[in-house]
Amino acid sequence: MRKAIINGEIFIGNRFYKEKVLIFENDRIVDIINEVDFSKDGIEIIDAENNYVVPGFIDLQLNGCGGVLFNDDISEKTLETMYKTNLKYGCTSFTPTLITTSDENILKAISLVEGIDKEKYGVLGLHIEGPYISVEKKGIHNPKYIRKADEAIVDRIIESGKENVRIITLAPEKTEGKIISKLHSAGIGVALGHTNGTYEELKEKEGYGITLATHLYNGMSSFNHRNPGAVGTVFDSDICAGIIVDGFHCHYSAIKSAIKVMGERLYLVTDAVSPVGTDMEYFYFEGNKVYYKDGKCFGEDGTLGGSALTMDAGVRNLVKHCDITLEEAIRMATLYPAKAVKIDDRYGKLQPNYFADIVFLDKHLNLKKVIAKGIEY
């Protein structure tokens, strides 16, 4: 049965429209029409009650939530828990993120995602973050598993394809150009991250097919006017990057600067871990004890260990602290990540033939309703 959303401010293209009706059937949007042209006959009505109506949020870096971590339990049950928790915060699509671990776990994660109905859980494919990273910029990653790229594992990733592995994060200075090129040619997004590379090293490797960067500013060589590092490489490129807008990972001023430099190449991510949606005080992340207190996740040495950010909170932080419009904040959580991994032909917009992933926000940007693949939650 067709359903119609009425009485909302619907985000279409670059702005909000009143007196529009969004019609969807099953898991797809079928039409957006003027209110005056709408007939209610045979259509179920959903009253948006003057709330904002925006696309479902897309998170390209999510380690866990709802009390679970993907690294801890690589299972369909974990993905289901992550998805159900995500929906409470407006996130309808995500890349479950596997941080530095064993080959056995990487292969297990690939096989899992190959074998499930990904759309059922909002899964866009894996984000494999590590293990081919820099020890100097490892963050909370376990150094025990950090290693050079293994051609057999890389070939297995390529065999699985971009539908199952969307992103792989690696340190380019530690990785041969031919491996980066093979991954890029297969359509898999190669992201620089947890890298201590110099500007010169990274620019040289960029040419092999680096199109993304993982959690801008964090886990990478910093910008200096004489040594621009990884941050300078991202700024001086066409690379798209995720950024964690929680107030802990980056100063809001640094986020504002990145927005001004990068524009639509910058998108919101959470890098969330298991405490999201729970009252957990600590957890273990690949052998490291990580504490959760006052919204912050940190190891025993003070190293940040993921975040407790949610996508809706990230949007609020962008508007409140980063001097951008609500429209741009919404795009950073929807269209820009979709473009970064080349799925903006069906995700990231409210438009006919796109998935019916829809979020209602009140005027304080609090979540009121979520529709994912046409199902109301």
N, C-alpha and C positions, 0 to 999 in steps of 0.2 A: 504493500500500500504506500502511496505517496504521502509525504509529510511536508508541511510548510511552516517555516519560521516567520512569524509576523511581529510587528511592534518592537523591532530592534534597530539599533544603529549598526548596520552591516558593513564590515570592512571589505571593500571591493577595490582591488588595484592599489591605489595610493591613499585612499581616504575613506571615511565613514559616510554611509548614505542612510538617510531616513526614508520612510515610505517605500521601502523595497521589501519584496517577499522572496525568501530563499526556499526552493523546493528540492527535496531529495527523495530518492527511492532506493531501497536496499542500502548499498554501501557507497553510492555515488550521488553527487549533486547533479540535478538535471536541468535546472533553470533558475535564473534570478530575474524577476519581473517587477514592474511598477505596481504598487499597491492598488491603484485604480483599475488595473487590468486583471486583477486576481479574482478568481471564482473559487469559493470554498467547497464546491460540490465534489464529494468523493475523496476529499483530502483531510487527513488528520492535522489539526492545528497545534502548533507549539508557540505559545505566547512568550516572547522574549522580555516582556515587561520593561521595555525601554533600556535594557542592558546593551552593552557592546556585544556584538557577535563577530568573532574573529576565527581564523583558522586554528586548528589544533597545533600545540607547540611540538617542536621537533628537537630532541636532545641527542647530539652526536657524541656525547661522552658521559656514560652512566655506568658506574661500577656496581651499584646495588642500591637498595632502598627497602623499606618495609621489613627491616630486620635480616635481610639476606644480602649476600655478596656473590656475584657471579663467579669469582675466583674460588670461593669456598665450595660451591655446589653447582656444578655445571649441569643443570638439568632443566627440563621443561617446567617443573614445578617452580623453580627459581624465577624463570622468565615470566611465568604467570603472576607470581607475587610482585615482581617489579612492575609489570604492566598495570595491575590493579592499583598499586600504590601511586604510580604515575598519573593515573586518571584523576585522582583526588586533587591534583595540582595542574591539570590542563594539558599534560603531556600525553599525546596520543600516538607518537612514533618515536623510537629510540634505537640507538645502536648499543646493545649490551657490550660492555667494555671489559676485556680480559687483560689485566696488567701482567707484567713480567712473571713468567711461570715456566713450567717444564714443557718439553715438546709433547709429552703425553696429554697434558691439559689443553694445549693448543689444538691438537688433533681431535680431542674429545669435543671441544667447543664447535669446531667446524662441522663435525658429524652431526652434532645436535641440531645446529641451525639448518643444515641441509635436510634434516628429517622432519621438521615441524611445519605447521601452517603458520608462516611468519605473520601474515596479516592478522590472524586471530589474536596475536599478542603484541601487535604494534611494532614488531621487530623489523628493522630495515636491513639487517645484516650485522656482522660483528665489527667492533672496533678492537683490533689487536694492538695494544699499547705496550711496546717492548716485545721480546727481550733484547732486541738489537739496539741498545741504547748506550749512553755514556755513563760510566760509573760516577764521574764527577758531578753529574746532574741527575742522579738516580731518584732524588726525593725519597719517597717511602718505599720505592721498589726494592726487592730483595736482591742484593748483589750476587748472591749464590747462583742466580739464574741468568744474570746478564752475560751475553755471549755474542759472537759474530753470527751474522745471518747464515742459516743452514739452507743450502740449495734445495734439498729434498723437501723441507717444510715449505719453503717459498713456492716450489712447484705444486705442492698440495694446495696451497692457498689459491694459486692461479687456476688450478683445476676446478676448485670449488666455485670460483667466479665472483663477480662484484655483487651479485644478489645475496651472496652468503657472507662475503667479507667486504665491507664497504671501505674500511680505513685500516691502514697499518701505520703505526707511529714508530719511527726509528731515528737514530742519530746518523745523519748523512755522512759525517766524517768517519764513521765506523763501518760504513756499508759501501760495497762496490757499486759503481755506477751502473753496471750491467744488471744488477739485481733490482735497483730502483726502476730502471728502464723496463724490465720484464713485468714488474707489478703494474706500472703505469700503462703499459700497452694492453694489459688485461682489463683495464678500466677500474682498477682498485686505486682508491685515493691514498697516495703516499704522503704522510705528514711528517714534517720535521718536529722533533720533540725530545725532551730529556737529552738535549744535545749541548755540548760544550764547544761546538765548531766555531771557527772564526768566520767572519763575513766572507772572506775569499774562498774558504773551503766550501761553505754552504752555497754560495752563488755558483760555484763550479758544478756542484751536484744538482742544483736546482734544474739545470738544463736536461738532466736525465728523466725528469718527470715528477718533481715535487710540486704538488698543487695545494697542500694544506699545512697547517701548523697546529699543534696541540697545546691547549691552554697558554695562550700568548702571555709572555713575561715569565711564567713559571716553568721551571725545569729547562731553562735555556740560557745561553750566554747573553748577558745584558748589553744594552746599548751604551756605548761610550763614543764621544765625538771623534776619537782617533781609532777606536776599535768597535765598529757598529754591531758586531756579534750577530746572534740569531735574530734578535728583535729588529736590528737594522736591515737584515736580509728580508724579513717579512715585510717591513715597511716599504722597502725598495724593490717591489716585485708585484706579481699578480696573485700571489699566494693568498688563499682564504684561511682565516684562523678563528678558532673558538676562543672565548674568553669567559672566565668565571667571575660573575658580578655579585660577589657576596660580601665585599668590604674587607675580606681577610686575605684573599689571594692577590689582589691588586688594589692600590689606592684608586679611589674613584677619579682622581685627576688624571692618572695614567690611562684609565679606560676612556675618558673624554678625549685625550690626545690620540689614542688609537682610533677612535671613531672618526676624528677629523682627518687623520691620515688615510685610513683604509676604506671608509664608507661601507658599501654593501659587501665588502670582502670579510667583514667582521661579524661573527654570529655568537649568540649566547649559548653556553653549555653550563651544566651543573657540576660535572665531575663528582656526582653524589655517591655516597656510600651508605652502608646499612642503617645508620640511625634515623634516616629520613622517615618520618611517619611513625616513629617509635619513641620510647623514653630510655633507650639504651645509654649507658654511661661510658662504655668502652666496647671495643671489638678487636679482632685480629685480622690483619691484612697481609697475607703471604708471610706469616711468621712474625710480623711486627705488631705489638700492642698499640692500638690507637684509641685515644680518649676523645669523648665528645662532651663539650661543655660550652654553654652560652653560644650555641650556634656554630662552634668551631671544632674541627677534627684535627688532632695533632698527636704525633708520636711522643715517646718518652723523652726524646731530645728536642722537642719543640717543632720538628719538621711537620709541615702540613700533610695530612693524610686523607686526601679527598675533601669533599665538602658536605654540608647538610643543606645546600641550596636546593630549592625547587624552581621549576621554570616560571611559575606565576610570580614567585618572589623576585626572581631575576628581572622580570619585566617591570615590576614595581620599583626595583632599585635603579634600573636604567632611567626611568622617568623622574624619579625623585632626586637622584644624585648625579646624573650624567648629562643633564641639560639637553636632552633630546625629546622630541615629540612622542606621544603615545604611538602614533603611526609608525615611526621609525623603530621604536622598541618592539612593536608587534612583528615587524619585518625581521628584526634580528632574531626572533624566536621561531620564525616560520619560514618565510621565503628565502632568507639568506642561507640558512643551513641546507634547505632543499636544493638551492642552486649549487652549493659547495660540493655536494655529492651527486649532482646531476639527476635529481628526481623531481625537479620543479615542473615536470610535465603532468604530474598527478598529485603532488603534495605541496603544501605551503601557501595555497591560495583558496579563496572561496570563488569557485568558477565552475561552470558546467563541465562534466566529465572528470572532475577531480574527486578524490575520496571525500566522503561526508564526515570529515574530522573537524568538529566545530566546538568552540568554547564560548560560553557566555560570561562576561565580566561586568560587575557593577561599576558605578562611577568612581569608586575607590579602588578599582582594579582587583577586587576580591572575586574569586571563582564562584559562579552560581550554578552552572550546569556544564556537563561535557557530553558530547555526542561523538562516538568513535566508530568509524565505518558504518554509520547510520544507526548505531545502537545507543540509546539514551542511558546515561549513568547518573 
